[in-house]
Amino acid sequence: MKGLLRWLALVVVAAAGLQLFFLARIALMATVDPQSTTFQRSEAWRVATQKGKLRWRQQWVPYERISDHLKRAVIASEDGSFTNHDGVDWEALEKAWQRNAAAEERAARQRPRKSLQGQFAPRPGARPPKIVGGSTITQQLAKNLLLSGERTLLRKGQEMVLTFALERMLSKERILEIYLNSVEWGEGVFGAEAAARHYYRKSAAQLAPYEAARLAVMLPRPKYFEKLPNSGYLANRASIIVGRMREAELP
């Protein structure tokens, strides 16, 4: 019994130490620009092991040297309530939950049926359910900065803790600045400056509204759209985001 209690005490101490480490890292980010994120390092390692070379393009630029068009486009596309919520958009999260539940229900109705030979065969036109996320910019930053990409309840709980810590310890402007300088925009392409130069051969400060909107639309699937620059979805969605940008509130 004593051994079990000792083991539990060590787990509690280790968990508390990890939280203190995370909080110290976040506090430091109030004044020090992070050199890399957990997600960037894992992606760099993946590419290096698969292709035998390191691809990492990133150049930090301060908030004022990032086009307001890009800031507005990212907010309009990823998190319309960014300046007003406390880190979590509960309404968007609930809607995403409902959409995902409906998608799972539709997928259940399309599950494979047994053929006459007793083998399972997919229904014609059956597609896997499309999972919709309700994460805010702050939640995405919390995950990419310090956490792994695994999808577990424990990791999601840690993400929520870090999200609230980011909101309490950093300003909205600083959160958006770090996000725009570290988010992935293609294989080995991280941050607004690298993205602007990779796709448009110009600085992040010079991005036009439509260019900014296209970059914002790429964010959920950057490596996919990097290979499909002429995607009709990308062009149509970017046009919609351009129309919404004027309503996006900057911190």
C-alpha positions in Angstrom: 0.0 0.0 0.0 2.8 2.4 0.9 4.5 1.6 -2.5 1.3 2.5 -4.3 0.9 5.8 -2.4 4.5 6.6 -3.1 4.0 6.0 -6.8 0.8 8.1 -6.8 2.7 10.9 -5.0 5.5 10.8 -7.6 2.9 11.0 -10.4 1.3 14.0 -8.8 4.7 15.7 -8.3 5.7 15.0 -11.9 2.4 16.3 -13.3 2.7 19.5 -11.2 6.3 19.9 -12.3 5.2 19.6 -15.9 2.5 22.3 -15.5 5.1 24.6 -13.9 7.4 24.0 -16.8 4.6 24.9 -19.3 3.7 28.0 -17.4 7.3 29.2 -17.2 7.6 28.7 -21.0 4.4 30.7 -21.6 5.5 33.5 -19.2 8.9 33.7 -21.1 7.0 34.1 -24.4 5.6 37.4 -23.2 9.0 38.9 -24.1 11.0 36.2 -25.8 10.1 34.9 -29.3 10.0 31.1 -29.3 12.6 29.7 -31.6 10.5 26.6 -32.5 7.4 24.7 -31.5 6.9 21.0 -30.6 4.9 20.6 -33.9 7.7 22.2 -36.0 10.3 19.9 -34.5 8.2 16.8 -35.0 7.5 17.8 -38.6 11.2 18.5 -39.3 12.1 15.1 -37.8 9.5 13.4 -39.9 10.7 15.0 -43.2 14.3 14.4 -42.3 13.8 10.7 -41.6 11.5 10.1 -44.7 13.5 12.2 -47.2 16.9 12.3 -45.7 17.1 16.1 -45.6 15.9 18.8 -43.2 13.4 21.3 -44.6 12.7 24.3 -42.4 11.9 27.7 -43.7 11.0 30.3 -41.1 11.8 33.9 -40.4 10.3 35.7 -37.4 8.8 39.1 -38.1 7.2 41.4 -35.5 3.5 42.0 -35.4 3.6 45.3 -37.2 5.5 43.8 -40.1 2.7 41.3 -40.9 0.0 42.6 -43.3 -3.2 43.5 -41.6 -4.9 41.7 -44.5 -3.3 38.4 -43.3 -4.3 39.0 -39.7 -7.9 39.8 -40.7 -8.0 36.8 -43.2 -6.8 34.3 -40.6 -9.2 35.6 -38.0 -12.1 35.5 -40.5 -11.2 32.0 -41.6 -10.1 30.4 -38.4 -11.6 32.2 -35.4 -14.1 35.0 -36.0 -14.6 35.6 -32.2 -10.8 35.7 -31.5 -10.8 39.1 -29.8 -13.9 38.4 -27.7 -13.6 34.9 -26.3 -11.5 33.7 -23.3 -9.6 31.1 -25.4 -12.4 28.8 -26.2 -15.4 29.6 -28.4 -18.0 27.4 -26.7 -20.6 28.1 -29.3 -18.4 27.0 -32.2 -17.3 24.0 -30.2 -20.9 22.9 -29.6 -21.7 23.4 -33.3 -18.7 21.4 -34.3 -19.7 18.6 -31.9 -23.2 18.5 -33.4 -21.9 18.4 -37.0 -19.4 15.6 -36.2 -22.2 13.6 -34.5 -24.4 14.0 -37.5 -21.4 13.0 -39.8 -20.8 9.9 -37.7 -24.5 9.0 -37.9 -24.5 9.3 -41.7 -21.4 7.2 -41.8 -23.0 4.5 -39.6 -25.8 4.2 -42.1 -23.3 3.8 -44.9 -21.3 1.0 -43.3 -20.4 -2.0 -45.4 -23.1 -4.5 -46.1 -22.7 -8.2 -46.5 -22.7 -9.4 -50.0 -24.4 -12.6 -51.2 -21.0 -14.4 -50.8 -20.9 -13.4 -47.1 -18.2 -10.8 -47.6 -18.5 -7.2 -46.6 -18.7 -4.7 -49.4 -18.8 -0.9 -49.2 -22.0 0.9 -50.1 -21.8 2.8 -53.4 -20.7 6.4 -52.8 -19.8 5.8 -49.1 -17.3 8.2 -47.7 -15.6 8.5 -44.4 -17.1 11.1 -42.0 -15.5 14.5 -42.3 -14.4 15.7 -38.8 -15.0 19.4 -38.2 -12.9 21.2 -35.6 -14.0 24.0 -33.3 -10.6 25.0 -32.1 -9.7 28.7 -31.7 -6.5 30.3 -32.7 -5.4 30.2 -29.0 -6.2 26.4 -28.8 -4.3 25.7 -32.0 -1.3 27.7 -30.6 -1.4 25.8 -27.3 -1.4 22.5 -29.2 1.4 23.4 -31.6 3.7 25.1 -29.1 3.9 22.5 -26.4 1.9 19.3 -27.1 2.0 16.3 -29.3 -0.4 15.6 -32.2 -2.1 12.6 -30.6 -5.9 12.8 -30.1 -6.7 11.7 -26.6 -8.8 13.2 -23.8 -5.8 13.7 -21.7 -4.0 15.7 -24.3 -7.2 17.7 -25.0 -7.5 18.5 -21.3 -3.9 19.7 -21.2 -4.6 21.8 -24.3 -7.5 23.5 -22.5 -5.2 24.3 -19.5 -2.5 25.8 -21.7 -5.2 27.7 -23.7 -6.4 29.5 -20.6 -2.8 30.1 -19.4 -2.0 31.7 -22.8 -5.0 34.0 -22.5 -4.2 35.0 -19.0 -0.5 35.6 -19.4 -0.2 37.0 -23.0 -2.1 39.7 -24.8 -4.3 38.8 -27.8 -1.9 40.7 -30.0 1.0 38.6 -28.7 -0.9 35.3 -29.2 -1.7 36.2 -32.8 1.9 37.3 -33.4 3.3 34.0 -32.2 0.6 32.0 -34.1 1.3 33.8 -37.4 5.1 33.3 -37.0 4.9 29.6 -36.2 1.9 28.1 -38.0 2.6 25.6 -40.8 2.0 26.8 -44.4 3.4 23.9 -46.3 6.0 21.1 -45.9 8.8 22.8 -44.0 7.2 26.2 -44.4 6.5 27.9 -41.1 5.2 31.4 -40.4 3.8 34.3 -42.4 7.1 35.6 -43.7 8.3 32.2 -45.1 4.8 31.5 -46.5 4.6 34.9 -48.3 8.0 34.4 -49.9 7.4 30.8 -50.8 4.1 31.4 -52.5 4.2 35.1 -53.7 7.9 36.0 -53.6 7.2 39.0 -51.3 7.3 39.8 -47.6 4.4 39.2 -45.2 4.0 43.0 -45.0 3.2 43.3 -48.7 0.5 40.7 -49.0 -2.7 41.9 -50.8 -6.1 40.9 -49.5 -6.7 38.0 -51.9 -3.2 36.6 -51.4 -3.8 36.8 -47.6 -7.1 35.1 -47.9 -5.6 32.2 -49.9 -3.0 31.7 -47.3 -5.6 31.7 -44.5 -7.8 29.1 -46.4 -4.7 26.8 -46.6 -4.2 26.6 -42.9 -6.3 23.5 -42.1 -4.5 21.5 -44.8 -1.4 23.4 -45.8 0.6 20.5 -47.3 -2.5 19.4 -49.3 -3.1 22.8 -50.9 0.6 23.4 -51.5 0.4 20.6 -54.0 -2.9 21.9 -55.5 -2.3 25.7 -56.0 -5.0 25.8 -58.7 -7.6 24.2 -56.5 -11.1 25.5 -57.3 -12.1 25.2 -53.6 -9.1 27.3 -52.6 -10.0 30.1 -55.0 -13.7 30.1 -54.1 -13.2 29.9 -50.4 -10.6 32.7 -50.6 -13.1 34.9 -52.3 -15.6 34.3 -49.5 -12.9 35.1 -46.8 -12.1 38.4 -48.7 -15.7 39.4 -48.2 -15.5 38.6 -44.5 -12.2 40.3 -43.8 -13.6 43.8 -43.3 -15.7 42.5 -40.3 -12.7 40.8 -38.6 -11.6 42.7 -35.5 -7.9 43.0 -34.9 -6.5 43.0 -31.3 
